[in-house]
Amino acid sequence: MTRVEDSANPILVALDVSTAEESVRLAKTLIRHVGGFKVGLELLMGPGPAVVASMASLGKPVLADAKLHDIPTTVGRAARQLGRLGARWVTVHASGGSRMLRAAVDGLEEGAGGRPAGILVVTVLTSMTADDLAEAGISGTPGRQTARLSKLAASAGCEGVVCSPEELGVVDQVAPDLLKVTPGIRLTGTATHDQRRTADPAEAMRRGADYLVIGRPIVRASDPVGAVRAILKQAASGA
Ligand code: C5P
């Protein structure tokens, strides 16, 4: 069984818009062209978590990118709510430690009530460099930190990690069974915005990504379907 549910399509489009109406319009435009949807902080803090349910009702897997990080009980209960709303995956920050990660796994499983659902652990944000890590008191390279946190994710029963394309190989080495979801994807020569550790779609697929999380290059494009087609074409050359 392939780990990618819509194996023909690795794109999870980040619906980074501010209203529920825009997210529905965009999702309906893209539904036949992408593998799933990501609902992030902008939608979760605006129209709210009900957007997860409306996206799930469209029939594609939904990643609720809540980036939870709190005490274990609070995170477990929040993950349970997102599971009830139909999230296929929920993100949590690895630095909350293994008890928090296990609480998230249990809470999501309970909320999903038997439907497939898993926790994805955010390792090192793709916007961060080694200097940013040092500033936050974390020694070592993004690769070393990702390796450490991937082992933690695997031992806590999480389904996968969110990591930069640059760290896909490291995750494979230390925790080969984890699902690898990677943001920071840009076609060569296009704007990288606030992302720092990026790769093009083909390179990310070559390095073993299961899913590519892509926002602005699709959402802000004048022709979002055309942008998806260009990305998929490029990705296929690396798969
Ligand atoms: O627009 P862009 O393609 O850069 O969007 C990337 C998306 O992935 C954003 O929604 C961002 O919140 C998310 N993300 C990320 N880096 C992570 C985890 C999630 O960029 N480590």
Boltz pocket constraint, residues with backbone or C-beta under 6 A from the ligand:
constraints:
  - pocket:
      binder: B
      contacts: [[A, 14], [A, 16], [A, 40], [A, 65], [A, 122], [A, 123], [A, 124], [A, 125], [A, 126], [A, 127], [A, 162], [A, 163], [A, 183], [A, 184], [A, 185], [A, 192], [A, 193], [A, 195], [A, 213], [A, 214], [A, 215], [A, 216], [A, 217]]
      max_distance: 6.0
